[in-house]
């Protein structure tokens, strides 16, 4: 029997969920919900058999629905997801999971009590290039990790519900936590609201991880170029990941620092530089949702813990909360609980 799916929210991301779940043999999109009739009409034209509604409670009350995928503005995530879990639906919810950590903790509790899967759409954890980065780090090919620099900028899209940190940083934080296998312990954030009062459109976020690893995140809605670039620097090798490069998204640089094994005096001490080859491994060009959606279904059908579960979503939100606190306090260092 296919898993019956409902997609709540069909603005930018919802249609991608509808398309992917409809293309799988073991799932069927039965309902689509949105407050905008034009978006519902658009989906209905593409998928005539799908039922449409402006009231998500119709979906909650439908006992034939197994799972709800939520792609609405973040301030509505908590209520919709909690109602769905209480209605015995499994839930896939887009990033960030909620507007604050207390709501995320509540969703985790409700999911556990109702024995339902709660998964967060940290899409990059299902990206083949990101999984290659994780493999490189786990195998120690880069050596001891020193720092990470991530840039996620473009001109727009300006949002009214969240600032640029809450909009763009969830991607990078989830990537970092995933590939480093740990969570940051403190954060410093600086930003500016250039056009809309109280809504930062540019920010620089510095995350401190255990083992003295630092990560610098630059996010902006005010940049002439679209850039999605990550640099990982280890003491053996370095990696550049360009998410906009479909042909060679990852380049591994055999570059690093070699300390002299011995020297007679302090004045004799020198750092030697290793200049090796540049290697670009083959990365399958697969849409991450083609991996994420089947994973959600497998977790439902086999009772497995999702790769990006509620706890993963909670950890990201805690970092966002700390970054927001730092932003509002002039870049004060904030410890992450």
N, C-alpha and C positions, 0 to 999 in steps of 0.2 A: 504494500500500500504506500502511495506517495505521501510525503509530509505536506499537509495543507498550510500554505503560507499566506499571511496578510502583510502588506507593506503600508505603513502609516507615514505619510509625508512623501510627496512626489514632486518636490522642487528640483534641485540640482542633482542629488544623489539617489533619491528613491527610484527613478526609472532604471538606473543601473542594477539595482537589486532585483527589480521586477524582471528585467531581461535575463539576468544570470540564473535566477531560480527557475524561470520558465524554460530555460534550455537544458535543465537537468532532468534526468529520467525519474529520479526518486523524490521530486518535489513538484508542487503545483501552486501557482499564485491564484488564490481564490478571490481575495478582497484587495482593494486599493483605497486608501483614505487620504483626502487632502481638503483643506478649507477653500481652495481655489478651484472653482468649477472648470475653468479652462484647462487646468492640469489634469483633472479627472477626464475631461473630454479627450484630451490628447492620449491618455493611457487607453481609454476605451476604444479609440480608433485603431490603436496598435494591437490591442488584445481584446477583441469583442466579447470573449467569454468571461472576462474578469468583472466581478461586481464592484461597483463604486459607491462611495459614501462620503459625506462630510462629517459624520459622527463616528468616531472610533469605537464608541460603546457598542455599536452594532456588531463590530468584529469581536469584542470581548464576550458578547452574549452568544456568539455562534460557537456551539460545542464542537463543530466539525473542524474548527481552526486549531492547528497544533502549535503554531509559532507566529509571533509578531515581530516584524523588522521595523525599527523606529528610526526615521530619518527626518526628524522635525527640528526646529530650533532648540538649542540646549536647555533653555528655561522651561521647556515643556517635557523634557525627557523623563523626569522623576515621576510625575503623576501618571503619564501614559504607561510607562514601564511597570510601575507598581500595580496599576489596575490590570495590566495584562498578566502579570505573575499571579495575582490573586485570582484571576480568571482562568488559571491553570494553563497559561500559554508559555512556551519557551520564548526567550527574548534575545534578539540581536539588536543592539542599540549603537548608533553611531557615536563617534568621539565628539567631545568628551562625554563620559558616561552620564554625568550630572553637573549641576552648577556649583556643588560643594561636596565635601567629603562626607558630611553627615548623611546626605541623601544617598550617596553611593553605598555607604555602610548599610543603610536601611534596605536598599534593593538587594544587596548580597544576602542579608538576613531573610528577607521575604522569599527570595529564590530558593534558599536552602530549606526553609520551612515547607514550601510547596513542592519541593523536589523537582524544580525546573531549572533548565540550563539558562544561565545569564552570560552572554558573550558581548564583548565590546568590539566595534568595528575599527580596530587599530590596523588598518589595511596594509600598512607597510610591513607588518610582521609576516605577511603572506606574499611579499614581494621577493622574487627569486634573487635579485641583486642584494637585497638586505640579508637574506639568508646566507648568501655567499660571504658577506662581511662577517656574519656571526660565526660561520665555519672557520674563517681565517683567524678570528680572535680566539675561538675555543681551542684550535689546534696549536696556538702559540706561534703562528707563522710571522706575526708582526713583532713578536717579542713582548717585552713589558710595555703595556699601553702608557703613553705619556699624556696625550691630549687629543681632543676631537674638536673640529671647527665645522659648524653647520650653517648654511645660508639658505633661507627660504623666503624669497622676495619677489615682488611683482608690482605692477601698477594696478591697485584694486585687488579684490572687490571690497569696498568699504562696507562694514556691517554696523547695524544699530544695536544688536543684542549683546555682542561681546567685543572685546578689544582684540588686537592682533596677537597677543600672547595666547589667549584662550582659543583663537581661531587656528593659528598655525603651529604653535609649539607642541600641541598634543602629538602631532606626527613625529617630531624630532625626539621628544621625551620618550615616547613608546619605543622608537628605534633604538635609542641609547640603552634604555633599561633592558631591552631584549638582547642586543648584541654583547653588552658588557656583563649580563647576568647579575646585575645588582642595581640598586637604587641610589639616587643622589642623597647626600646628607645635609647639604645646605645650598642656598641660591642667593645670587645678587642680581638684581634687574634694574636697568635704566630704560626709560622710554619717554615718548612725547606724544601728546594729542595735538596734532597739527591742524586738524580741520573740524573735528567734532569734540566738543568739550567733554572731558571725562572718559573718552574712548581712545586709548593709545593706538596710533597707527604705525608706529615704529618702535622696536624694542631690541635691546641687547641683553641677553640673559647668560649668566655664568653659573654653571652647575659644578659643584664639587662632589666627586664620587670617592668611594674608598680607594685605598692604594695610591692616593695622591694623583688621581686622574681628574683633569678638569675638562669641561666641555663648554665651548662658547657658541651660543645660538644667536644668529642675526635674523630677525623676522620683520617684514615690512610690507605695507600696502602702498608704499611710496618709493618705487624704484623703476627706472626706465627699462630695466631688463628683467625678464623672468629667469630666475636662477634657483635651481634645486641641487645644491652641491654639498657633499660631506667629505671631509678630510680626516682620516684616522692616522695618527702618527705613533708608531711604536719605536722601540730602540733598535729593532732589526730592519723592519720594512715600513713603508708608508703606503696608504691607499687613498685614491680619489674616486668617489662615487658620484656620477652625474646622472641624476634621474631623468634628465631630458635627452640623454644620449641612448637611443634604442639599439645602436649597433655595438658600441663598446662602453657600457655604463660603468664598468669598473676597470681601473688601471692600478696595477700593483707596482710600486717603485722599490727596487732593491737598493734603497738608499738608507744610510744610517750613520751613526757615530761609533767609531772604534777607539776605545781608550788604550793607550800604550800599556802593554802588560807589565813593564817595569821602566824605571827611569832613575838616574842617579841623584838629581837634585830637583827641587820644585820648579826651578827655572827651565829644566829640561822637559817638563810635562807638556804634552801636546795632545790635542784631539785630532784623530785621523778620520777622514771622511770616506765612507764606502759609496762609490758611484757604480751601481750595477745596472742590470737590464730593466726595462719596463715591460710588464706582462699584462695582457688583457684577456682574462679567462672568458670562455664562452658562457653567456648567460641566456637561458631560455626566455624568449619574449612572451611571457604569459600574463594575461590580465590578472592582477592579484585576487580579484573577486572570484575568478575561476577556481581558486584554491580556497579562499575564505568561505564561500557559500557551501561547498561540499563538506568542509570541515565542520561547519555549524550543524549540518544535517547528520553527519556521522556522530557528533556528540549527542544529539537528540536520540538517535536510534540505538546507540550503544552505551549511553549513560557516561560518556567520557568528559573529562575536564577540558574546556576550551583552551587553546594556546593563549588567547587574549580574553581571559575570564574577568569576572567582576572585580577580583582582587587586583588584577593588572590595571583595570580602569581606575580603581580607587587610588593606586599609587601615583598615576599620572595626575589626577585631580589634586592630590596633596602637594605635588610640585607646583602646579598652576596656582594654587592658593598662596603658597609661600612666595612665588614670583610676584603675584599681585600685591602682596603685603610689602615686598621690597620696593616695588614700583611706587607705591603710595607713601613710602617713607624715605625717599631720596636715595635709593640704592642701598639701603641697610642690609647687611648679611642676615638672612633668616634661616634658622635651622629647620630641617624637615623632619617631622615626627613620623 
